[in-house]
Amino acid sequence: MDITILPLIFFILMCLAVIMYAVLDGYDLGVGILMPDGNEAHRNRMIASIGPFWDANETWLVLAIGLLLIAFPEAYNKVLEALYLPVLIMLLGLILRGVSFDFRAKSLPRRKAIWDRLFKLGSLITALAQGYMLGRYMTGFTENLLAYAFACISALCVTAAYAYIGGAWLVMKCEGELQARALKWTRRCGWLMALGVILVSAVNLALYPDVYARWFENPRGMLLLPIPLVCMVLFFISDRVIRQMPFPDDEVSWLPFFSAASIFIMCFTGIGFSFFPYVIPGQIDIWEAASANESLAFLLYGAVFVIPAILFYTIFAYRVFWGKATDLEYY
């Protein structure tokens, strides 16, 4: 095997883990963000819709961080050094979500609403922290006012995106009054996400002349130019479908979630194309940051078994619990 291929393989695997996490844990973070205060029955059904999946969804975050650590340790050190505080805040949000999810099922009825609010708060903290980190990463951890402002905008955009895909998940998994509320949430958050995608893309092109040249002056970039157009078309189609729902037999309730997931995948594909081969934009490429080839070759044997196993139980879990959500029962 060509020694230059191993870092590329691990970079692709890391990108896969990030995209899977953004889509799968993105929707359950969105469900947490959207939880209403005034209707316990709706909150219970929303929790039930993500109950069988949310723990497994976070596995992709662990995998992405693990791949960054073992395959690109120099980049891991720089990322953690630059993002230590937001990473800590994100972890606190994830811990709060986990504790609240379990305690709400075992607390006294009068205290259940408190744990639901804490679950919502943990989801919001996690989403904002991840969006902020994405913004700081995309600016190459530049220390200036514009970079920090961009990171704050990114935090709001990612939170809106998670709420959008979370609402689309509820449209697909729920029925009746809750589905009607989810349709309104999804449509409003879709507008915010579309605005955020346009804004972040414009700022990114303005900050990086080489990214602009890659998209608009490189023949390979011209092949990917339809991505933004397709994203906007999917936003439009989803919005039109949501306005006309519900349909008889709930036959297209899957379409908003499919559109949202497709938009997520295309957005991350665009980010990857914009900065490849840099693992930290403008600073370190994947070959400079990679571990020794002997280490990567050894680790690849583990990845060959671990990643298919994660994919298998993820697909199996969704296959088993496919269909409309029902109330959770605790024994």
Backbone hydrogen bonds, N-H to C=O, Kabsch-Sander energy under -0.5 kcal/mol:
donor,donor_aa,acceptor,acceptor_aa,energy
5,I,2,D,-2.0
6,L,2,D,-0.6
8,L,4,T,-0.7
9,I,5,I,-2.5
10,F,6,L,-2.3
11,F,7,P,-2.1
12,I,8,L,-2.3
13,L,9,I,-2.4
14,M,10,F,-2.3
15,C,11,F,-2.3
16,L,12,I,-2.4
17,A,13,L,-2.2
18,V,14,M,-2.3
19,I,15,C,-2.5
20,M,16,L,-2.6
21,Y,17,A,-2.3
22,A,18,V,-2.7
23,V,19,I,-2.1
24,L,20,M,-2.6
25,D,21,Y,-1.8
26,G,21,Y,-1.1
27,Y,23,V,-1.4
28,D,24,L,-1.1
29,L,25,D,-2.2
30,G,26,G,-2.2
31,V,27,Y,-2.3
32,G,28,D,-1.7
33,I,29,L,-2.4
34,L,30,G,-2.0
35,M,31,V,-0.6
35,M,32,G,-0.9
43,R,39,N,-2.0
44,N,40,E,-2.7
45,R,41,A,-1.9
46,M,42,H,-2.4
47,I,43,R,-2.5
48,A,44,N,-2.2
49,S,45,R,-1.7
50,I,46,M,-0.8
50,I,47,I,-0.8
51,G,47,I,-1.6
53,F,50,I,-1.6
54,W,50,I,-2.4
57,N,53,F,-2.3
58,E,54,W,-1.2
59,T,56,A,-1.3
60,W,57,N,-1.2
61,L,58,E,-0.7
62,V,58,E,-1.7
63,L,59,T,-2.5
64,A,60,W,-2.4
65,I,61,L,-2.5
66,G,62,V,-2.5
67,L,63,L,-2.7
68,L,64,A,-2.1
69,L,65,I,-2.4
70,I,66,G,-2.6
71,A,67,L,-2.4
72,F,67,L,-0.6
72,F,68,L,-1.4
74,E,289,A,-0.9
76,Y,72,F,-2.3
77,N,73,P,-2.4
78,K,74,E,-1.8
79,V,75,A,-2.8
80,L,76,Y,-2.7
81,E,77,N,-2.2
82,A,78,K,-2.1
83,L,79,V,-2.2
87,V,83,L,-2.5
88,L,84,Y,-2.2
89,I,85,L,-2.4
90,M,86,P,-2.5
91,L,87,V,-2.5
92,L,88,L,-2.2
93,G,89,I,-2.2
94,L,90,M,-2.5
95,I,91,L,-2.6
96,L,92,L,-2.5
97,R,93,G,-2.2
98,G,94,L,-2.4
99,V,95,I,-2.7
100,S,96,L,-2.4
101,F,97,R,-2.5
102,D,98,G,-1.6
103,F,99,V,-2.8
104,R,100,S,-2.2
105,A,102,D,-0.7
106,K,103,F,-1.1
107,S,103,F,-1.4
111,R,108,L,-1.9
112,K,108,L,-0.7
112,K,109,P,-0.9
115,W,111,R,-1.5
116,D,112,K,-2.0
117,R,113,A,-2.2
118,L,114,I,-2.1
119,F,115,W,-2.2
120,K,116,D,-2.2
121,L,117,R,-2.6
122,G,118,L,-2.9
123,S,119,F,-2.1
124,L,120,K,-2.3
125,I,121,L,-2.7
126,T,122,G,-2.2
127,A,123,S,-2.3
128,L,124,L,-2.5
129,A,125,I,-2.4
130,Q,126,T,-2.4
131,G,127,A,-2.4
132,Y,128,L,-2.4
133,M,129,A,-2.4
134,L,130,Q,-2.2
135,G,131,G,-2.1
136,R,132,Y,-2.4
137,Y,133,M,-2.5
138,M,134,L,-2.5
139,T,135,G,-1.1
140,G,137,Y,-2.0
141,F,136,R,-2.8
142,T,139,T,-1.0
144,N,142,T,-1.1
148,Y,144,N,-1.9
149,A,145,L,-2.4
150,F,146,L,-2.4
151,A,147,A,-2.0
152,C,148,Y,-2.0
153,I,149,A,-2.2
154,S,150,F,-2.6
155,A,151,A,-2.0
156,L,152,C,-1.7
157,C,153,I,-2.4
158,V,154,S,-2.8
159,T,155,A,-1.8
160,A,156,L,-2.2
161,A,157,C,-2.3
162,Y,158,V,-2.6
163,A,159,T,-2.2
164,Y,160,A,-2.2
165,I,161,A,-2.5
166,G,162,Y,-2.4
167,G,163,A,-2.6
168,A,164,Y,-2.2
169,W,165,I,-1.9
170,L,166,G,-1.9
171,V,167,G,-2.1
172,M,168,A,-1.7
173,K,169,W,-2.2
174,C,170,L,-2.2
178,L,175,E,-0.8
179,Q,175,E,-1.0
180,A,176,G,-1.9
181,R,177,E,-2.2
182,A,178,L,-2.5
183,L,179,Q,-2.1
184,K,180,A,-1.4
185,W,181,R,-2.4
186,T,182,A,-2.9
187,R,183,L,-2.1
188,R,184,K,-2.2
189,C,185,W,-2.6
190,G,186,T,-2.2
191,W,187,R,-1.6
192,L,188,R,-1.7
193,M,189,C,-2.7
194,A,190,G,-2.6
195,L,191,W,-2.3
196,G,192,L,-2.4
197,V,193,M,-2.9
198,I,194,A,-2.1
199,L,195,L,-2.5
200,V,196,G,-3.0
201,S,197,V,-2.2
202,A,198,I,-2.2
203,V,199,L,-2.4
204,N,200,V,-2.5
205,L,201,S,-2.2
206,A,202,A,-1.9
207,L,203,V,-2.3
208,Y,204,N,-1.8
212,Y,208,Y,-1.9
213,A,209,P,-2.4
214,R,210,D,-2.0
215,W,211,V,-1.9
216,F,212,Y,-2.6
217,E,213,A,-2.3
218,N,213,A,-0.9
222,M,218,N,-1.8
223,L,219,P,-1.0
224,L,220,R,-0.7
224,L,221,G,-0.9
225,L,221,G,-0.7
225,L,222,M,-0.5
227,I,224,L,-2.1
229,L,225,L,-0.8
230,V,226,P,-3.1
231,C,227,I,-2.4
232,M,228,P,-2.1
233,V,229,L,-2.3
234,L,230,V,-2.6
235,F,231,C,-2.5
236,F,232,M,-2.3
237,I,233,V,-2.9
238,S,234,L,-2.7
239,D,235,F,-2.3
240,R,236,F,-2.5
241,V,237,I,-2.6
242,I,238,S,-2.6
243,R,239,D,-1.9
244,Q,240,R,-1.1
244,Q,241,V,-0.5
245,M,241,V,-1.0
245,M,242,I,-0.5
250,D,247,F,-2.0
251,E,248,P,-1.2
253,S,250,D,-1.2
255,L,252,V,-1.5
258,F,254,W,-2.4
259,S,255,L,-2.7
260,A,256,P,-2.5
261,A,257,F,-2.9
262,S,258,F,-2.3
263,I,259,S,-2.4
264,F,260,A,-2.4
265,I,261,A,-2.4
266,M,262,S,-2.4
267,C,263,I,-2.6
268,F,264,F,-2.3
269,T,265,I,-2.1
270,G,266,M,-2.3
271,I,267,C,-2.1
272,G,268,F,-2.6
273,F,269,T,-2.5
274,S,270,G,-2.1
275,F,271,I,-1.6
276,F,272,G,-2.0
278,Y,275,F,-2.7
279,V,284,I,-2.3
280,I,284,I,-1.8
283,Q,280,I,-2.4
284,I,280,I,-1.4
286,I,277,P,-2.3
289,A,285,D,-1.9
290,A,286,I,-0.8
291,S,71,A,-2.1
296,L,292,A,-2.3
297,A,293,N,-2.5
298,F,294,E,-1.9
299,L,295,S,-2.6
300,L,296,L,-1.8
301,Y,297,A,-0.8
301,Y,298,F,-0.8
302,G,298,F,-0.8
303,A,299,L,-2.3
304,V,300,L,-2.1
305,F,301,Y,-0.7
305,F,302,G,-0.8
306,V,302,G,-2.9
307,I,303,A,-1.8
309,A,305,F,-1.5
310,I,306,V,-2.3
311,L,307,I,-2.6
312,F,308,P,-2.6
313,Y,309,A,-2.4
314,T,310,I,-1.9
315,I,311,L,-2.5
316,F,312,F,-2.7
317,A,313,Y,-2.2
318,Y,314,T,-2.0
319,R,315,I,-2.0
320,V,316,F,-2.5
321,F,317,A,-2.2
322,W,319,R,-0.9
325,A,173,K,-3.0
